[in-house]
Amino acid sequence: PQNPNRVYYASGFGIWRSDDGGRTWRAKSRNLETASVNALVAHPVKSGTLYVGYGERGVFKSEDAGRAMKHLPVSIGFPSSIAIGVDASKRTIIYAGGEGHIWRSDDDGSRWTKLLSIKGGAVAIGIFARNPNIVYTAISGVPYMYVSTDGGVTWRKWKVDIIEPTAVVVHPTSPQVVYIRDRKRGVFKSSDGGRTWQRCNHGLPQTDHNFSRAPLAIDINDPRRLYTGYIDGLFASDDGGKSWRCIFGKIFAKGIAIDVRTSAIYVTNGAHLWRGWWVEGAPPPGVYRSDDGGRTWVRLSDDGLVNPELGLIALDCAFNGTVYVGTIGNGVFAGERMAR
């Protein structure tokens, strides 16, 4: 990511963007019907380039910070995961998955090749940032992790006791270390490329809620530090998943993004939608940021964010900075530099 002040946020029905650190927001839904946003990724190098898995419509791309979206020619009815990498020759490599299928594009989305087709549901994809040919894939309803080291030409599968994986995160410098977040079973870790797994739930809520987002993120500046979201709050680990502690309680943490330059934490709180889980004294819904590892939090302004239903969030980390968010029913919004 090239713009640490640009944040993207997505939820059930669209994407919003902020370019001023969340002070103001603008909808970014041109060329996109109102539908569920299942995946939201900012390009790691090209500022203003955004990829969206959009409900039943497939995968979309924007090259102008969300002002216009172009449908990409890949046959995924419900894309649930998108992963972007840049190889040694500076090509943009895209992986996209959904409904048990994994596709790859080597030309930034113009042409696609199907890599894997497994009878299953939603797909979670993670790639090694330094070599996007190393890819890990978990599929809902399938108790295996699929691993490829040659860009998806060949795959190996390793047993893991997952039910509904929602996120796969690969260590930024050690490709053998990978984490899975499962919606019902918490966090799993492998230190040997997926061959063996251990559950890493010490300190996490022992709940089994219907929490579809269940995010997981890693701080590339300190890879021992992980973040995951629950309906009960945002949790952090400082020891590679061995133990967890709550750093922001009483929020429904549906999306997490980490600033690659400063390690600032961004989280979306959507607790207001789940009235059955509402906790007295819970913070109001919105986008929150912490600049001190979660000790203190500031709620970003919702000026212009007409629908506060929050979900996914992404940061565009170029120097001028934009925040992107999405909402149910109101499309994509944007705003500018991240406030300090």
C-alpha positions in Angstrom: 0.0 0.0 0.0 1.2 3.5 -1.0 -1.2 5.9 0.7 -1.5 5.5 4.5 -4.1 8.2 4.7 -6.5 6.5 2.3 -8.9 4.0 3.9 -11.5 1.9 2.1 -14.5 0.5 4.0 -17.0 -2.1 2.7 -20.0 -3.9 4.1 -23.1 -5.6 2.9 -24.0 -3.2 0.1 -21.2 -1.0 -1.0 -18.0 0.8 -0.5 -17.2 4.2 1.0 -13.9 6.2 1.0 -12.3 8.8 3.1 -9.2 10.9 2.1 -9.0 13.0 5.2 -8.5 10.3 7.8 -12.2 9.7 8.2 -13.3 13.4 8.7 -15.6 13.2 5.7 -16.8 10.3 3.4 -18.0 9.9 -0.1 -19.9 7.1 -1.8 -17.9 5.2 -4.4 -20.4 3.0 -6.2 -20.4 4.2 -9.8 -20.9 1.2 -12.1 -21.8 -1.0 -9.1 -25.4 -2.1 -8.3 -26.4 -2.1 -4.6 -25.3 -5.6 -3.5 -23.3 -7.4 -0.9 -19.6 -6.5 -0.7 -17.7 -9.7 0.2 -14.1 -8.7 -0.5 -12.2 -5.4 -0.5 -8.5 -5.0 -1.3 -6.3 -2.0 -2.1 -3.3 -2.6 -4.5 -0.1 -2.8 -2.5 1.9 -0.5 -4.8 -0.5 1.4 -7.1 -2.2 4.2 -5.2 -5.9 4.5 -6.0 -6.3 1.0 -7.4 -9.0 -1.0 -5.6 -10.5 -4.5 -6.1 -13.9 -5.5 -4.9 -15.8 -8.8 -4.7 -19.3 -7.5 -5.1 -22.3 -9.8 -4.2 -23.6 -11.8 -7.1 -21.9 -9.5 -9.6 -18.4 -10.8 -9.4 -15.0 -9.0 -9.2 -14.6 -5.3 -9.9 -11.6 -3.0 -10.2 -11.1 0.8 -9.9 -8.0 2.7 -10.9 -9.3 6.1 -9.8 -9.8 5.5 -6.0 -13.3 4.2 -6.5 -14.8 6.9 -8.7 -15.5 4.3 -11.4 -15.6 0.5 -11.2 -14.9 -2.0 -14.1 -16.2 -5.5 -14.0 -13.4 -8.1 -14.5 -13.9 -11.1 -16.7 -13.7 -13.9 -14.1 -16.6 -16.3 -13.5 -17.1 -16.1 -9.7 -20.7 -15.7 -8.7 -20.1 -14.8 -5.1 -16.4 -13.8 -4.7 -15.5 -14.0 -1.0 -11.7 -13.4 -1.2 -9.2 -11.4 -3.3 -5.4 -11.4 -2.8 -3.1 -9.1 -4.7 0.7 -9.5 -5.1 3.5 -8.0 -7.2 6.1 -10.4 -8.5 9.8 -9.8 -9.2 9.1 -8.5 -12.7 6.6 -6.0 -11.3 3.5 -7.8 -12.6 0.3 -7.5 -10.6 -0.9 -11.0 -9.7 -4.5 -11.4 -8.6 -6.1 -14.4 -6.9 -9.9 -14.4 -6.5 -12.0 -17.1 -5.0 -15.6 -18.0 -4.2 -17.9 -21.0 -4.1 -15.0 -23.4 -4.0 -13.2 -22.0 -7.0 -9.8 -20.3 -7.2 -8.8 -18.1 -10.2 -5.6 -16.3 -11.0 -4.7 -13.3 -13.3 -1.2 -12.4 -14.3 -2.1 -9.2 -16.1 -4.0 -7.2 -13.5 -7.3 -8.7 -14.2 -7.6 -8.8 -18.0 -7.3 -12.6 -18.4 -7.9 -15.4 -15.8 -7.0 -19.0 -15.3 -8.9 -21.4 -13.0 -6.5 -23.0 -10.6 -8.7 -25.1 -8.3 -12.3 -26.3 -8.1 -13.5 -27.9 -4.9 -17.0 -28.6 -3.8 -17.4 -26.1 -1.0 -18.5 -22.6 0.0 -16.7 -19.3 0.7 -13.0 -19.1 0.0 -10.2 -17.5 2.1 -6.9 -16.8 0.3 -3.5 -15.6 1.7 -0.3 -15.1 -0.2 3.3 -14.5 0.7 4.0 -10.8 0.0 7.5 -11.3 -1.2 6.6 -14.1 -3.6 2.9 -14.2 -4.8 3.4 -17.7 -6.2 3.2 -19.0 -2.6 -0.5 -19.1 -1.9 -2.7 -20.7 0.8 -6.4 -21.3 0.3 -9.1 -22.5 2.8 -12.6 -23.3 1.7 -15.8 -23.3 3.9 -17.0 -26.9 4.5 -13.7 -28.4 3.5 -11.3 -29.5 6.4 -8.1 -28.9 4.5 -5.6 -26.1 3.7 -4.6 -26.1 0.1 -1.0 -24.9 -0.5 0.8 -24.0 -3.7 4.3 -22.8 -4.2 4.2 -22.5 -8.0 1.4 -20.0 -8.4 -1.4 -22.6 -8.4 -0.1 -24.9 -11.0 0.1 -27.7 -8.4 -1.4 -28.0 -4.9 -0.9 -30.0 -1.8 -3.6 -30.3 0.9 -3.1 -30.6 4.6 -5.7 -31.5 7.2 -6.9 -28.8 9.5 -10.0 -28.8 11.8 -11.8 -25.8 10.3 -15.4 -25.4 9.5 -15.9 -21.9 8.1 -12.6 -20.1 7.4 -13.0 -16.3 6.9 -9.3 -15.2 6.6 -5.9 -16.6 5.8 -2.8 -14.5 6.8 0.8 -15.3 5.8 3.8 -14.1 7.8 5.4 -11.2 5.9 9.0 -12.7 6.0 8.5 -16.4 6.8 6.3 -18.1 4.2 6.0 -21.3 6.3 4.1 -19.4 9.0 0.4 -19.0 8.3 -2.7 -18.3 10.3 -6.4 -19.1 9.7 -9.4 -17.4 11.3 -12.4 -19.7 11.4 -15.7 -18.1 12.1 -16.7 -20.8 14.7 -13.4 -22.2 15.9 -11.2 -19.2 16.3 -7.5 -18.9 15.2 -5.2 -21.7 13.9 -1.5 -21.5 13.2 1.0 -23.5 11.2 4.7 -23.1 11.3 5.6 -25.7 8.7 3.8 -24.5 5.6 0.4 -26.0 6.5 1.5 -29.6 7.3 0.5 -29.3 11.0 -1.8 -26.9 12.9 -2.5 -25.8 16.4 -5.4 -23.8 17.7 -4.4 -20.5 19.2 -7.4 -19.4 21.2 -6.0 -18.7 24.7 -7.7 -15.5 25.8 -10.3 -15.4 22.9 -14.0 -15.6 23.5 -15.4 -19.1 23.5 -18.4 -18.1 21.5 -20.1 -19.6 18.4 -22.1 -16.6 17.0 -23.1 -16.3 13.4 -20.3 -13.8 12.8 -19.7 -13.8 9.0 -16.8 -11.3 8.8 -14.4 -12.7 11.6 -11.4 -10.7 10.5 -7.7 -11.4 11.1 -4.7 -9.1 10.5 -1.0 -9.1 11.1 1.3 -6.1 11.7 4.1 -6.4 9.1 6.3 -4.2 11.2 6.1 -6.6 14.1 4.8 -10.0 12.8 4.4 -11.3 16.3 1.4 -8.9 16.7 -1.9 -10.2 15.4 -5.4 -8.8 15.6 -8.8 -10.5 15.3 -12.3 -9.4 15.7 -15.3 -10.8 17.5 -18.8 -9.7 18.4 -17.3 -9.2 21.9 -14.5 -6.8 20.8 -11.1 -6.5 19.1 -8.3 -8.8 20.4 -4.6 -8.6 20.0 -1.7 -11.1 20.4 1.9 -10.0 21.0 3.4 -13.5 20.8 2.4 -14.9 17.4 -1.0 -16.2 18.6 0.0 -18.0 21.8 -2.2 -15.7 23.9 -4.7 -12.9 23.2 -6.1 -10.0 25.1 -9.0 -7.6 24.4 -7.8 -4.1 23.4 -11.2 -2.6 22.5 -14.2 -4.1 24.3 -17.9 -4.0 23.6 -17.5 -3.5 19.8 -18.6 -5.7 17.0 -15.2 -5.8 15.2 -16.1 -6.5 11.6 -13.1 -5.2 9.7 -9.4 -4.5 10.6 -6.7 -2.7 8.7 -3.1 -1.9 9.8 -1.1 1.1 8.5 2.1 -0.4 7.0 4.1 2.7 7.9 3.0 3.5 11.4 1.2 0.3 12.6 -1.9 2.4 13.4 -4.9 0.1 13.8 -8.2 0.8 12.1 -11.4 -1.2 13.0 -15.0 -1.0 12.0 -17.7 -1.4 14.7 -21.0 -2.7 13.5 -22.5 -3.7 16.8 -25.7 -1.7 16.3 -27.0 -4.2 13.7 -27.0 -7.1 16.2 -29.5 -5.9 18.8 -29.5 -9.3 20.4 -25.8 -8.9 21.2 -26.0 -5.2 22.2 -24.0 -4.5 25.4 -24.8 -1.5 27.6 -22.2 1.1 27.3 -20.9 -0.1 23.9 -19.2 2.5 21.7 -21.4 3.9 18.8 -21.0 2.3 15.4 -18.3 3.7 13.2 -14.6 3.5 12.1 -12.1 3.8 14.9 -8.3 4.3 14.9 -5.6 3.7 17.5 -2.0 5.1 17.2 -0.7 3.5 20.3 -1.3 -0.2 19.9 -4.8 -0.2 21.1 -4.4 1.6 24.4 -6.5 4.6 23.2 -9.0 5.0 20.4 -10.5 7.8 18.4 -13.7 7.5 16.4 -13.4 8.9 12.9 -16.1 11.4 11.8 -19.1 10.0 10.0 -19.7 13.3 8.1 -21.2 12.2 4.8 -21.4 8.6 5.8 -25.2 8.4 5.5 -25.5 4.7 6.2 -23.4 3.6 9.3 -23.6 -0.1 8.7 -20.0 -1.1 8.6 -18.0 -4.1 7.4 -14.7 -4.4 5.5 -12.0 -1.7 5.6 -8.9 -1.1 3.5 -6.1 1.4 3.5 -4.5 2.9 0.4 -1.0 3.7 1.7 0.4 6.2 -0.7 1.6 9.5 0.8 -1.6 11.6 0.3 -3.8 8.9 2.0 -7.4 7.8 1.5 -9.8 5.7 3.6 -12.4 3.4 1.9 -15.5 2.0 3.6 -18.7 0.3 2.5 -22.2 0.2 3.8 -25.5 -1.6 3.3 -27.6 0.0 0.6 -25.6 3.2 0.0 -22.5 2.2 -2.1 -18.9 3.3 -1.8 -17.8 6.3 0.2 -14.4 8.1 0.5 -12.6 10.7 2.5 -9.0 12.0 2.9 -5.8 12.1 5.0 -5.9 10.1 8.2 -6.2 12.5 11.1 -3.6 12.4 13.9 
